[in-house]
Every structure is written in structure tokens, then in C-alpha cells.
Amino acid sequence: MAALTTEQTNFLYLLAYMYMQQSKYAQALQLFRILRLHTAENMQIALTLAFCLHKASRLEEATKVLNSLDTNKLSISQKTAYYFISSKVLWDLKKVTESREMLHNYLKCRKLNS
């Protein structure tokens, strides 16, 4: 598998993000999955993939992506996004207690981030 250049990664990320913004989730997810395969260490791409999966109502898949992340490797802003996305996914899965815990963590991180 050939490595993507930084320019290719940036272009594909922007294109996938634009698809997601237009609610074209199938196209966005295809690109985000390719990016995730090629840039496994890029936490921003992983978080955006999880967010897009949530928007596409693919909650179990979003959970798998979120559970695959090592939160110790996330920056404060990435942890903030992680907790926010996790809270939304868990809420939609009707896991209210876990969702509230993630929301509480999100608020703590957000406070640290400002």
C-alpha cells in the first residue's frame, strides 16, 4: 500500500469533509476510511471519521472507532472532541449514564482548553 503524501492527505480530508457537510455520508465515509488506513496515527482523522459515522447513524461503527483510540495520545482539544462525540454516540445508543459521564468529561476538557 503506497503512502499518501501530505498534499494528498489534505486534499482527501477536505473533500471528505465537504461531502460530510453536504450530508453525502457514503462518499465521505469512503474517503475517511481510506485516510484512516493510510494515516492510522492521525487522531484528527480518526475523530472526524467517528463524527461522520455518528452523523450517518452508524453508531456501532462510531463506537468501534472511538474505542480504538488511545486517549493518552490525544491533545487537549482532541480529547475535548473525543468526549463530545462519545457523548453524542452514547446518547443515541440510549446509554444515558455513560453519555452524561462523557459530557461531564467534555465540559472539564473544554474548561482546560479555554
C-alpha positions as CSV (number, residue, x, y, z in Angstrom):
1,M,0.0,0.0,0.0
2,A,1.6,3.2,-1.2
3,A,1.8,6.0,1.4
4,L,-0.2,9.2,0.8
5,T,1.7,12.5,0.5
6,T,0.8,15.3,2.9
7,E,-0.9,17.1,0.0
8,Q,-2.9,14.1,-1.0
9,T,-4.0,13.5,2.6
10,N,-5.0,17.2,3.0
11,F,-6.9,17.1,-0.3
12,L,-8.8,13.9,0.5
13,Y,-9.6,15.2,4.0
14,L,-11.0,18.4,2.7
15,L,-13.1,16.6,0.0
16,A,-14.4,14.1,2.6
17,Y,-15.3,16.9,5.0
18,M,-17.1,18.7,2.2
19,Y,-19.1,15.6,1.4
20,M,-20.0,15.2,5.1
21,Q,-21.1,18.8,5.3
22,Q,-23.4,18.2,2.3
23,S,-24.8,15.0,4.0
24,K,-23.2,12.8,1.4
25,Y,-22.2,10.3,4.1
26,A,-21.4,7.3,1.8
27,Q,-18.8,9.3,-0.2
28,A,-17.4,11.0,3.0
29,L,-17.1,7.7,4.8
30,Q,-15.3,6.0,1.9
31,L,-12.7,8.8,1.9
32,F,-12.4,9.0,5.7
33,R,-11.8,5.2,5.8
34,I,-9.1,5.4,3.2
35,L,-7.5,8.2,5.1
36,R,-7.7,6.2,8.3
37,L,-6.0,3.2,6.7
38,H,-3.2,5.4,5.4
39,T,-2.8,7.6,8.5
40,A,-3.6,5.3,11.4
41,E,-1.7,7.6,13.8
42,N,-3.6,10.7,12.8
43,M,-6.1,11.2,15.6
44,Q,-7.9,14.1,13.9
45,I,-8.8,11.8,11.0
46,A,-10.0,9.1,13.4
47,L,-12.1,11.6,15.3
48,T,-13.6,13.0,12.2
49,L,-14.4,9.5,10.9
50,A,-16.2,8.8,14.2
51,F,-18.1,12.0,13.9
52,C,-19.1,11.2,10.3
53,L,-20.2,7.7,11.3
54,H,-22.4,9.3,14.0
55,K,-23.9,11.7,11.5
56,A,-24.6,8.7,9.2
57,S,-26.3,6.9,12.2
58,R,-23.7,4.2,12.1
59,L,-23.4,4.2,15.9
60,E,-21.8,0.8,16.5
61,E,-19.1,1.6,13.9
62,A,-18.6,5.0,15.5
63,T,-18.2,3.3,18.9
64,K,-15.6,0.9,17.5
65,V,-13.5,3.8,16.1
66,L,-13.8,5.7,19.4
67,N,-12.8,2.6,21.4
68,S,-9.8,2.1,19.2
69,L,-8.3,5.4,20.2
70,D,-5.7,5.8,22.9
71,T,-6.9,8.8,24.7
72,N,-3.5,9.3,26.3
73,K,-2.2,10.2,22.8
74,L,-4.8,12.9,22.2
75,S,-4.2,16.6,22.7
76,I,-6.5,18.5,25.0
77,S,-8.5,19.8,22.0
78,Q,-8.7,16.3,20.6
79,K,-9.8,14.9,24.0
80,T,-12.5,17.6,24.1
81,A,-13.7,16.4,20.6
82,Y,-13.4,12.8,21.7
83,Y,-15.6,13.3,24.8
84,F,-18.2,15.4,22.8
85,I,-18.5,12.8,20.0
86,S,-18.6,9.9,22.5
87,S,-21.4,11.6,24.5
88,K,-23.5,12.1,21.3
89,V,-23.0,8.5,20.2
90,L,-23.7,7.1,23.6
91,W,-26.8,9.2,24.0
92,D,-28.2,8.0,20.6
93,L,-27.5,4.4,21.8
94,K,-29.7,5.2,24.8
95,K,-26.7,4.8,27.2
96,V,-27.7,7.8,29.2
97,T,-25.4,7.4,32.2
98,E,-22.3,6.8,30.1
99,S,-23.3,9.7,27.8
100,R,-23.6,12.1,30.8
101,E,-20.2,10.9,32.1
102,M,-18.6,11.7,28.7
103,L,-20.4,15.1,28.7
104,H,-19.0,15.9,32.1
105,N,-15.5,15.0,30.8
106,Y,-16.1,17.2,27.8
107,L,-17.0,20.1,29.9
108,K,-13.9,19.7,32.1
109,C,-11.7,19.5,29.0
110,R,-13.4,22.4,27.4
111,K,-12.7,24.5,30.5
112,L,-9.0,23.4,30.4
113,N,-8.9,24.2,26.7
114,S,-10.1,27.8,27.1
